[in-house]
């Protein structure tokens, strides 16, 4: 039974004891006593205040038996309530409720964030990389152990405890305002359902779904996934790369796992209101100001241009592929999204 249900049960039980006790005294004394006196007698009896009898209980056998039963049940319920409340404080359930309310408020304020469905082995790697890249992220996970393991990555991790296949949990995670959702549930069937639901709720969101059975790739993309990732396929490619080009793999691993910094390859999108639109790569300050190395650029429906010259003019809709520290990338993304002053 949840904490809310337990507290509701206790409050209802105490209310019923008081009502039954008050009417019991009223009936035992033939309705001659004031009902308020009966209520007062009930309250001082079950709380063992001991102010004295406001009704003539002594000498009235029926009233004495009724009072003993009332005190026994009333005190039992009150003690159970106090014990439950103490357990709430000790176990941290009350703080958990407050933390959940605080998280819900923080999630509602998010915009263009990312949602990760599933906090298992795959989901935790996804969370770690998103957090390292300074991205706002919300986890949807129903297993308490997986949530706690995920919170090791970031103790301030925002999460929704529940089933990702429940539409309400997706809405609670802010899917309507999210920039992307990564679905890494262990079941292909669940991944397919969440993909379809996410696309129905948010037509513009970018969806990346995990896939075990390669035969489901077409169905997942038809359901709305922008791309599908197979851990088995990626794992196979990694094993071959380790065999044929180990130095390249070491370089990429060092870039991702180095303790000296957080070097990443990322992308910057040039928008129509960007302050760098119409400027050259050199004038944008990517290299001197933000310390980023431009690896390539891409215009919609065109091939990627590798190692573009510094004189290349930045145009709206263009995507730059850059490499640098995650903090510098985050600063550049913010600057590039701002309109010129």
Secondary structure, DSSP 4 states (H G I P E B T S, - for coil): --HHHHHHHHHHHHHHHHHHHHHHHHHHTTT-S-HHHHHHHHHHHHTT-----SS--TT-HHHHHHHHHHHHHHHHHHHHHHHHHHHHHHHTHHHHHHHHHHHHHHHHH--S-EEEE--SHHHHHHHHHHHHTT--EEEEE--HHHHHHHHHH-TT-EEEES-TTSHHHHHHTTTTT-SEEEE--S-HHHHHHHHHHHHHH-TT-EEEEE-SSGGGHHHHHHHT-SEEE-HHHHHHHHHHHHHH-HHHHHHHHHHHH-TT--EEEEEEEPPTT-TTTTSBHHHHTTTTTS--EEEEEE-TTS--EES--TTPBP-TT-EEEEEEEHHHHHHHHHHHHSPP-
